[in-house]
């Protein structure tokens, strides 16, 4: 159990939680910035969390849902006020409604996560600031302190599990909602390198080829938010061409990008792609959350071997990044 102390200061309207871990600061930091890891310990054991968004940069957001044993759901969201990589981040923490918007009927809190090196490994000091004494008492009454203790009892197992999040693992896909899939891969390159490789047309044509035997013939990125992109491929002999197009909805270089995407010439609603890049030990964690028009479409796309093709391309990207 890493929890060292829990202190409530009714005058300062704060609750300070201190926890010590026998791992380096970088390992502890990565557990908090990687959605695959934080969701394994953020909720209490009987209320596991699923993160559908986790953008650890100033101005970024995190959205998560905790699901109880009876199927009931409790949503939360963070807005990142500041991020000092490897040392601290500050979030505005609030409850979320079913549609993902902020629940203004419940108080929001300011949470500061400070990561420190110690002789035995690392220490995390979390300071939660409440807007009023009534809010502090309300949230404590709702079980915030007990829930935090229960959640943190799970973190040791996550920190010990190095293999599940290693940089040499291939693309992994996880279902995270009724119509969503989260694709994850650590790319052995810097944040700026990976972002550039996704937006420079000449670089894209060198790595974004898909399976062997195919070439990318068109790589036209959207010029700005509201603009459209287009990508096309053919076999090396020029046969069997296909492509995708869509609109750029959000862009926050070099961390996050949101687009729609549809196959050229095919009817139906587009998917929504949310790309997030996060520096981690060993490179840059690429997280792509895809929301499909329906669960049936999601299953159909996954059955095509989508992740195998992505792995081939990302492995090619690593070779390009490492030698470029």
Phi, psi and omega in degrees: 000115185281346186295125180261315181201154172229120183234128177252130178245103185289335177285317180275352181059048181228156168231125183247124180245126180243132180221139180246145186223144180272042181225159177297157180303319182300321180295318179293317179302312182299327179296330181273335183263349180264116182299331179295332183267312185297328181289348178277351178220356184290320178267156174301159184307322182274356178229067182296149182259149171233122179263120176262353175203138180203086185253096186270077172205158183302125184092350179283171181227157169233137176234132179214160177227132172258133184245125182278171183297337179264008180090354178292153187233145176227119185261153176218161178210146176242147167239121185281118179278324178200153177219123173244098192308128178082353184237314184194158165212153182236130180232149165270117188254129179215171176271150182242146174283176182300328181275004177091356178278160182295132176273100184283357177282344179244152185290153170257158182229155172259124183240128177248123179253114180248128183251126185229147174277141177230170178299328182265359181149260183211161180226139174244123176246116181249120179248118178256124179254128184258150182287340181198165176296324179297320179294318178300312182295322180297315183286325174296319178296328179284355175098023182299315183294313181294322179295321179296316179299316181294319180295315184290343177294347182265349191288330181302317181296324179292316181295327179285339184273080181283326188295323184295342185234019184293154184289345183263012179278149178283178177305135176235142179240136181227131176286127185237004179191185182297326183230013186248155170223142177249119179258132185228144176196131171275121178262128183279073177201169180284165178305311182294322179297315183292319178298314181299320181296337178271355186229349176270114185305320182291322176294318181302319181293341180276332184239332186272059185260344186076212183298156177303142181098357179246156177228149175266119184260334180229127176221083182252099180288157176293135182290333182193170177303132185097343177276174184243149176246163178211135179224136181223149179226155169217166169292162182301334179272005177089003182264167171056051179284153173205169181195171178230152175214162180180184183249141174277115183266322180216149175209120178228075183300144354260035189252319192214145176209140180233130178224160162269162180207132177217147176287133182298128177084000181256136178286167177112165180286150179283164170273168176242122183250124178244108181261128176232133177245130184226125176295131176220171177298128180097353179151223183234124177281118174264122177238124180237112177260117182251126175253117183266161179299334180202165177295327180294319178295319179302311181296323180295317181293316180297327181290346179283354185085029182307315185291330177295317177295322178295319180297318178302317180291318181292324175297321177294321177298317179301316178300320180293315181294317185292331181256350185279000000 
